[in-house]
Amino acid sequence: MRHPMMNNYIEKFIEYLENEKNYSLHTCKDYTEDLEQFNDFVKKLNLEDIKQIDHIIIRQFLGELNQRNYSKRSIARKLASIKSFFKFLLKREYIKTNPAEYVSSPKLPKLLPHFLYEDEITEIIESFDNNNFESARNRAILETLYSTGMRVSELVNLDLQDIDIFQGIARVYGKGSKQRIVALGSKCRESLNVYLIYRKNFLNKSGISTDALFINFKGKRLTDRGVRYIFEKYIKKIAQEKKVSPHIVRHTFATHMLNNGCDLRAVQEFLGHISLTTTQIYTHIGKKQLKKIYDEYHPHS
């Protein structure tokens, strides 16, 4: 049970993330769990006002997590949630100073994102044979994710009017409802055309009307969780030991674009990254690939 002192503040913050920042339900759930855990810690201190929380209390909370053998990455994520929470409170003038502002995050090792090679992603996509509604939809989902690099939350929010197959473009609404235009490759357009025929027939038979591009067997908009279920049920079997998720397909898009000579700022635009620094992690993958090629072909490697 939440401490009455923080109850309304957490609810207001989550509403802000959902309605104003347009964060996915999955992301909001993570924020809620992190703040609930911090709230449980604060309850033990018997504070009467949220303004009594200072940087020492936040550091004590992080210290407790460390003693309970939480990983540095988990601790960093929870601190990020707390920082965002207090930044919101300060912005709305619920507090006068931000106690989390100068609390340092633990240093994390730089991890390169997983990605698939071109033959691997092609094999997974082509395993769906377009012989029925489900197979055609799943193939179109994979082609769209790989062709555009969009997030799964952006994919499931697509409406029919957001895509122009003839011109080969799609209008995507990213984080904070920011709009960007992405390209639909030729194979993606082919898969979408096939899927749209199945989709039309399915909706006509069921008598359902919807603007959602990707739908489930009830004729409703496919959810973030629904797409992840498709990956769990079908794609894991095909990929076998390879780790595959919607986000890894996004990593794969970025890696292949850069490895084939695409400008970094163009990839930033395609991915919808606010900062170029976020996109730069993919240049390390490119360098790693170059090193592999050098070792394979140079006689003195």
Secondary structure as the mmCIF struct_conf table of DSSP 4:
data_model
#
loop_
_struct_conf.conf_type_id
_struct_conf.id
_struct_conf.beg_label_comp_id
_struct_conf.beg_label_asym_id
_struct_conf.beg_label_seq_id
_struct_conf.end_label_comp_id
_struct_conf.end_label_asym_id
_struct_conf.end_label_seq_id
HELX_RH_AL_P HELX_RH_AL_P1 PRO A 4 ASN A 19
TURN_TY1_P TURN_TY1_P1 GLU A 20 GLU A 20
BEND BEND1 LYS A 21 LYS A 21
HELX_RH_AL_P HELX_RH_AL_P2 LEU A 25 LYS A 43
TURN_TY1_P TURN_TY1_P2 LYS A 44 ASN A 46
BEND BEND2 GLU A 48 GLU A 48
HELX_RH_3T_P HELX_RH_3T_P1 ILE A 50 GLN A 52
HELX_RH_AL_P HELX_RH_AL_P3 HIS A 55 GLN A 67
TURN_TY1_P TURN_TY1_P3 ARG A 68 ASN A 69
HELX_RH_AL_P HELX_RH_AL_P4 LYS A 72 LYS A 91
TURN_TY1_P TURN_TY1_P4 ARG A 92 GLU A 93
BEND BEND3 TYR A 94 TYR A 94
BEND BEND4 LYS A 96 THR A 97
TURN_TY1_P TURN_TY1_P5 PRO A 99 TYR A 102
HELX_LH_PP_P HELX_LH_PP_P1 VAL A 103 LYS A 107
HELX_LH_PP_P HELX_LH_PP_P2 LEU A 112 HIS A 114
HELX_RH_AL_P HELX_RH_AL_P5 GLU A 118 GLU A 126
TURN_TY1_P TURN_TY1_P6 SER A 127 SER A 127
BEND BEND5 PHE A 128 PHE A 128
BEND BEND6 ASN A 131 ASN A 132
HELX_RH_AL_P HELX_RH_AL_P6 PHE A 133 THR A 148
HELX_RH_AL_P HELX_RH_AL_P7 VAL A 152 VAL A 156
TURN_TY1_P TURN_TY1_P7 ASN A 157 ASN A 157
STRN STRN1 ASP A 159 ASP A 159
HELX_RH_3T_P HELX_RH_3T_P2 LEU A 160 ASP A 162
STRN STRN2 ILE A 163 ASP A 164
TURN_TY1_P TURN_TY1_P8 ILE A 165 GLY A 168
STRN STRN3 ILE A 169 TYR A 173
HELX_RH_3T_P HELX_RH_3T_P3 LYS A 175 SER A 177
STRN STRN4 GLN A 179 ALA A 183
HELX_RH_AL_P HELX_RH_AL_P8 SER A 186 SER A 206
TURN_TY1_P TURN_TY1_P9 GLY A 207 GLY A 207
STRN STRN5 ALA A 212 ALA A 212
BEND BEND7 LEU A 213 PHE A 214
STRN STRN6 ILE A 215 ILE A 215
TURN_TY1_P TURN_TY1_P10 PHE A 217 LYS A 218
BEND BEND8 GLY A 219 LYS A 220
STRN STRN7 ARG A 221 ARG A 221
HELX_LH_PP_P HELX_LH_PP_P3 LEU A 222 THR A 223
HELX_RH_AL_P HELX_RH_AL_P9 ASP A 224 ILE A 230
HELX_RH_PI_P HELX_RH_PI_P1 PHE A 231 ILE A 235
HELX_RH_AL_P HELX_RH_AL_P10 LYS A 236 ALA A 239
TURN_TY1_P TURN_TY1_P11 GLN A 240 GLU A 241
BEND BEND9 LYS A 242 LYS A 242
HELX_RH_AL_P HELX_RH_AL_P11 PRO A 246 ASN A 259
TURN_TY1_P TURN_TY1_P12 ASN A 260 GLY A 261
HELX_RH_AL_P HELX_RH_AL_P12 LEU A 264 LEU A 271
TURN_TY1_P TURN_TY1_P13 GLY A 272 GLY A 272
BEND BEND10 ILE A 274 SER A 275
HELX_RH_AL_P HELX_RH_AL_P13 LEU A 276 TYR A 297
TURN_TY1_P TURN_TY1_P14 PRO A 299 HIS A 300
#
